[in-house]
């Protein structure tokens, strides 16, 4: 088992940005902010579990990849027009909202690439891993 501190740090940053953005979606009315949004909380918790409880393990890499995919999909959904208009940046907190969205997309894509590399190394029996037959 090999731990990757860059992957863990990137995943934690993406999780923080995703939770910040999720909360901003609720305060702006893009999400209902009711019990139905608890699924998002559970997804973030699973992503956090993969980063902190399963670092360097195959299951951890899979959870990190799924979480990073979630962060990337959140970014793509907004960039397709869900809640963003030409004057959105002029609203109070608009810059921070859009910045968190861009930063989430960057860190999620990078985290996905690092987790995929880690899973590939684990699958191929790289240093610290037993080769799967």
Order of alpha helices (4+ residues) and beta strands (2+ residues): alpha-alpha-alpha-alpha
